[in-house]
Amino acid sequence: MRNLKKMKKVEMIIEGEFLAHLTRLLEKIEIQGYTIFRNLEGRGNAGYHEGQLLFNDEDALVMIMTVVDEAKAETISEGLALFFEKHSGVMFITDTHMM
């Protein structure tokens, strides 16, 4: 596979009310791009979460995904460590390749 660069995919699932906080953090550490998935639905340690809540995007879960180099992934992880101590949510960091 030519022209593929080793990168880290970072996926963060948080409560919608903290979306602005998280995007500010990403912009502060100069993350150039990210994708936001809204109204997630599923089951986790905190029980079942319903998507598509009427008139209330802040209660729904959102996922922010970005692909960055290893140093930026480490910075994101360090920056969110305190956040996840106080708030529910989860973060996944996986190896990936980008063309």
Backbone torsions as a table, in degrees:
resi	resn	phi	psi	omega
1	MET	NA	102.0	-177.8
2	ARG	-81.5	155.3	174.8
3	ASN	64.4	18.8	177.7
4	LEU	-96.3	133.8	179.8
5	LYS	-107.6	131.9	177.3
6	LYS	-70.0	129.3	-177.2
7	MET	-139.9	178.6	175.2
8	LYS	-119.8	131.1	173.8
9	LYS	-96.6	125.5	-179.2
10	VAL	-113.8	122.8	178.9
11	GLU	-122.0	125.2	-178.2
12	MET	-122.7	125.1	177.0
13	ILE	-110.8	122.3	-175.8
14	ILE	-139.6	169.7	172.8
15	GLU	-71.9	141.0	-175.6
16	GLY	-55.3	-29.4	-178.1
17	GLU	-64.9	-17.2	-178.8
18	PHE	-102.8	8.6	-178.0
19	LEU	-59.1	-47.4	-178.9
20	ALA	-61.5	-38.7	177.7
21	HIS	-60.2	-45.6	-177.6
22	LEU	-69.1	-42.0	179.6
23	THR	-66.9	-33.8	174.8
24	ARG	-63.0	-41.4	178.0
25	LEU	-61.0	-46.2	-179.9
26	LEU	-61.2	-42.7	179.4
27	GLU	-68.4	-34.3	178.4
28	LYS	-63.1	-36.3	179.6
29	ILE	-95.8	18.9	171.3
30	GLU	61.9	42.3	171.2
31	ILE	-75.4	123.1	-173.2
32	GLN	-76.9	-25.7	-177.9
33	GLY	-157.8	150.9	176.2
34	TYR	-157.3	161.2	178.1
35	THR	-121.0	138.2	-180.0
36	ILE	-111.4	126.8	174.4
37	PHE	-109.3	120.3	-175.2
38	ARG	-101.5	161.7	173.6
39	ASN	57.0	49.7	178.0
40	LEU	-69.8	147.9	178.5
41	GLU	-132.6	137.1	178.8
42	GLY	168.0	-174.3	-177.3
43	ARG	-122.7	137.1	177.7
44	GLY	-145.5	-162.2	-179.3
45	ASN	-58.7	-31.7	-178.5
46	ALA	-87.1	5.8	180.0
47	GLY	101.3	-162.3	-177.2
48	TYR	-82.9	135.7	176.4
49	HIS	-117.2	128.7	-177.4
50	GLU	-95.5	135.0	175.1
51	GLY	-90.2	174.3	175.9
52	GLN	55.3	47.9	175.4
53	LEU	-73.8	127.5	-177.6
54	LEU	-65.2	130.2	172.4
55	PHE	62.9	16.5	-177.1
56	ASN	-150.5	79.2	178.4
57	ASP	-67.9	-22.5	-175.5
58	GLU	-73.3	-24.6	178.4
59	ASP	-83.8	-18.4	-180.0
60	ALA	-79.4	155.3	176.7
61	LEU	-82.0	147.9	175.2
62	VAL	-129.2	153.6	174.0
63	MET	-122.4	133.8	174.3
64	ILE	-111.8	128.6	179.4
65	MET	-121.8	136.4	175.0
66	THR	-142.8	156.4	176.0
67	VAL	-120.5	121.8	-172.9
68	VAL	-140.3	171.1	174.1
69	ASP	-75.7	171.2	-173.8
70	GLU	-61.5	-39.0	-179.4
71	ALA	-62.9	-42.6	178.6
72	LYS	-67.1	-37.7	177.9
73	ALA	-61.7	-40.2	177.9
74	GLU	-65.2	-40.7	178.4
75	THR	-63.3	-43.1	177.1
76	ILE	-60.6	-46.7	-179.1
77	SER	-59.3	-45.9	178.4
78	GLU	-64.5	-40.3	-178.7
79	GLY	-67.1	-28.0	-177.5
80	LEU	-98.3	-5.4	-177.8
81	ALA	-56.2	-48.2	179.2
82	LEU	-67.1	-37.4	178.9
83	PHE	-58.3	-47.2	-177.0
84	PHE	-73.6	-15.8	172.7
85	GLU	-72.3	-28.9	-175.8
86	LYS	-103.2	-23.0	-173.8
87	HIS	-128.5	155.2	176.8
88	SER	-76.6	153.4	-179.3
89	GLY	152.2	175.8	-179.1
90	VAL	-149.7	151.7	177.5
91	MET	-133.5	136.3	176.2
92	PHE	-118.6	134.8	173.6
93	ILE	-125.4	118.8	-177.3
94	THR	-129.1	155.1	175.2
95	ASP	-73.6	142.3	177.0
96	THR	-151.4	175.6	175.8
97	HIS	-129.8	145.9	-177.9
98	MET	-132.0	140.4	178.9
99	MET	-106.4	NA	NA
